[in-house]
């Protein structure tokens, strides 16, 4: 206890240099914990890009290709799903809801998705979080569009603006549908998922803008029909917004019970009328993440380098201070301190510095997570969890403490031999 009190007094007398060392360790611990937490939460959020959906069904391709094209809007499906097959499958036993998806159009490089009003009710992300509106409402007419948060922000659109949809994905557009402009009626809150970069229009509007036989009379009739139902119950399916398309890109399915998932999936993959593929998004997302393990390794390497740099900084500070403390050590020897006492004193000082640095680093970590959680969710799609440190994170803290103690043995050993050779005749 005497050595501990002496170590605390010694650290306090050198508080300026100790504070800088402590701050360096605290920042490294904060970065290490933050990188580890973001790594874990990024993996979890990646797996939850789409949540609460039991199956994704599309034309028979690869599992990852179907996932990328239907959820991430990366690439495009070679074939579609016939409307008859969709109608048949969605009526199967256990199907609670289904959402048709039609892709292939774009607006200034952003994907356009044709879907039903059920999309805004049943599509969920992260930990089953529903979509919500920052402005406006879901579409109710064929010529209305709902924008993702990033589309509205990057292109500067607001409610009431007019938008022209183009045929073709990405920045390559083969034809502009100038005769069918869409009016912005809603803007979704940021989700950090591909939804933010998507324009949502009624499924029937996809067929309308591509149809060559659509007359102005039919359009007026549809518009009158929509106006009649504008104030109907909000959860009633607006069939006039779905239409009867020839085919769709893919569709999402939710079941009353998980027991139906595997059975229906097997039936779809063996569907005789059409070559279809049904995937479980959670499983396929994990497979995709395994292909990106290099990212995890880079993050872990970066964390280790940060900690090593901070510990080397502490070692440098301790060695620099040690040479200035040779007279102090000699005085301690003169009042009865043995060499091993001085060895223990320096070791305790390094251990206390590391401990206080880890403690401060944990505090900075929680502060950073509290401040950055909203930004990470809206801009990177990473849902951070502010919880107690996990066993692995505590193990990392323990490893830093052990490394700090080992690093402190170097100046402690030098102090031990200084005290033997210097005695009271130290030369300055």
PyMOL commands that set and color helices and strands:
alter all, ss='L'
color gray80, all
select helices_A, chain A and resi 2-13+15-47+63-70+83-90+119-122+149-155+194-197+203-210+216-228+239-241+259-269+281-290+293-324+326-334+339-380+391-422
alter helices_A, ss='H'
color red, helices_A
select strands_A, chain A and resi 55-59+81-82+95-107+110-115+124-125+129-130+133-136+144-147+162-163+166-167+175-176+182-188+198-202+247-248+250-255+276-279
alter strands_A, ss='S'
color yellow, strands_A
deselect
rebuild
show_as cartoon
